[in-house]
Amino acid sequence: MHIDAEDMRDAVACRAGIILGCLFGFLCATWVFVSLAVPASGGVMPLLFVLGLSGAFWFAVAAWIAVPAVAAAVIIRLLWVRRYRAAAGWSLVPAVGVLLVLYGIDLGDMIHFWLNKARYDRIVSDVILGRCSHEDSRGWKATIVATECQAPAIIAFEHDRMLSVWRGIVYDASDEIAKPPHERSAAWKSRDVAELIGCSEVRVAFGGHYYAVSGEFGLCG
């Protein structure tokens, strides 16, 4: 059986293309996973600090951008050879990149909240029932910035922090935290917890009095 050399080259090129496509697909999946896992784990601020301290910040940014940049180059090549359907599929990669830039941290907060909601609910239940003693809090297994047991209950769970800048989940039975800082009631601002999270603002409202917030510790001027 005679095998044409050109056919052989085409078959090898086709197989190589499939392998490279699978490898890049795996890379894209890993890229999305890491982009969401870092904010979900509360590691954004420490990571930025370490990258800045080591001088590797822009290298990390370039490495992150490389994935959608390669996808964009592939899209241009596919459009050049009029493979529009394949180009449309590859366009998902830069589209996901844009979504991650705009909403990646919020999506990470959402993942973190839903993974930990059962734990938060147990702590909220204790606080509402007035179980706020040192012995009670030892079993909470959560990093808590501040707690107010008197109604309406408020609990601020720390999720990500660097110095005075923080992100976290706040349970506020009064829902005052959902308002801009200057519109919150005087009664809310007079509470001890407001001295810590009074300048923080809501990023995502989860319902059930839970909010993802970010800001600096302390009251706003």
N, C-alpha and C positions, 0 to 999 in steps of 0.2 A: 504494500500500500504506500503510495507516494504522498508525502505531506509537503505542501507548498511552504516555502520559508516565510513568505509574506503572511500567510494564514497563521503560521506559528507565532510570528511576532504580534499579530493582532490578538491572538488568544492569550498570550502572555501579558500584553498590555491591558487587556480586558480584566484578566484575573488580578493583576497588580492594582488596577483602579478599584476593583471591588474590595480588596484588602485594605487599601488606603482609605476608602470611604468608610469601612467598618471601624478602622482605627480612629479616624477623625470623629465619627459618631460617638464612640466611647469617650473621646476627649471632650466633646461637647457636653455629654451627660455628666461627666466629672466636673466640668466647668460650672454647670448650672447647680449641681449638688453643693460644691464648695461655696459658691456665691450666696446660697441660701443658708447653708449650715453655719457659716461664720456669724452672721447676725442672729440666727436662731439660738446659737450657743452663748451669745453675749460676749463675743470676742472681737467686735469691731474696733472699739477704742483701744484696748491693749495691743491689738495687731497693728493699728496705725502708729501707736507710740513706738513699738519695737521697730517697725519699718523705718520710721523717721529717725530714730536713734542710730540705726545701723546704716543709714544712707541708701537703703534698698527700696525706698518708697516708689520712685519712678520706674525702677526695674519691675516691681510688682504690677504697677499700672500697665506698663508695656506688655507684660506677659498676659495680663487679663484681656487687654484689647486685641492681642494677637489672634484669639479664637474668632471673633466676629470679623476681623480684618481678612483672615484667610478665607472665611466663608464668602465675604464680599468679592474677593478675587475670583473665587470659583464661580460665583453668580455671573460676573462679567464674562468669563470664558464661555459659560453655558449659553448666555444670551447671544454671544458672538456666533456660536454654531447653531443657533435657533432651537435649543433644547429648553423651551419655555417651561414645561412642566417640571423638569428637574430644577431649573432656576427658582421656580416658585417654592419648591421644597426647601432648598438651601436658604432661601430668604428668611426662614423662620429663625435661623441662628442670630443674625443681626437684630431682628425684631425682638427676640428674647433679651438680647444685650441691652437694648433701649429700655425695656421693661425693668430689667434688673437695676439699671442706673437710676431710674425714676422711683421705683417702688421696692427695690430689693430689701432694704432695711425693714420696711413695713411688713413685707411678706415674711421676713425672718421673725419679726415680733409675733405675727399671727401663728406661725408654726410653733414657736416657743409657748405661746399662751395655750393653744389647744392641746399640746403635749403635756402641759403641767396644770391644766384646769382642775382636774380632780383634787390635786394637792391644794391649790388655791381655795377651792370650795370648802375643803375641810378646815382650813385656817380661818376663813371668813365665818364659818359656822361657829367656831370656838369664840371668835371675837364678838359676834352678835350675842352669844350667850354669856359674855362677860368672862370668859376663860382666858385671861391675859396675864396670868402670873408667870413668874420665871419658870416654874415647873411645867406649866402648860406649853410655853413657847419652846421648850427644849425638844419637843417632839414635832415641831413644825417643819424642820428641814428645808428652810427657805431663807434667803437673804432679804431681810426686811429693813427698810429705811426708817419707817415710823408706823406706829399703830395708835389708833384712838378707839377705845372700847365703848365709850359712851355714844349713844345714838345721836345722829346717824353715824354709823361706823365708817372708819376710813383706814385702809391699809395700803402702804406703798411698798411694793416688792421691787427690789433692785434687780436689774437684768444685765446692765452693761454700764461701766463707769470708768472715768478717768479724771482724777482730782475732783473738781466740783461739778463737772458735766456728767450727766447720767441719762440712762434710758431705763424704763421699767414699766411694770403693770400696776395700776392703781385701782383698788376697789373703793368706790365712794358712794355710799348709800344715798347721799344727797344729790349726787350728780353735778355738784358745783364745779368740779374739776373740768367738766366739759366746756365751761364758759371761759372766755379770755380772762387772764389774771385780773384786769382792772374791773371786770364786771361781776366778780364773785362777791358774795354777800359779806358784810362786816363780821357776821357771826362765824362764817367759815374762816375768814382771815385771822380771827382771834384764836383759833384752835392751834395747839402746839404743832400739829403736823404741817400747818401752813408755813411755819418758819423754815421748814426744809423743802417743801415741794410747791411753795406758793408761786414760784416763777416758772413752773413747768407747764407745758401745754400738751393737749391731746393730739396724737398722731392718728390713732385708730380707735374707734369705739366698737367694742365687742358685744355690747348688750349685757343685761344683767348687772349693771353698775360697774362693769370692768372697762378699763381704758388703757391703751398703750400711750405712754407719755414720754416726753424728753425735755431737757432744759438744764438749767443750772440750779444748784441748791440755793435756797434763800428766798426771801420775799422780794418781789419786784418793787422798784422805787416808784 
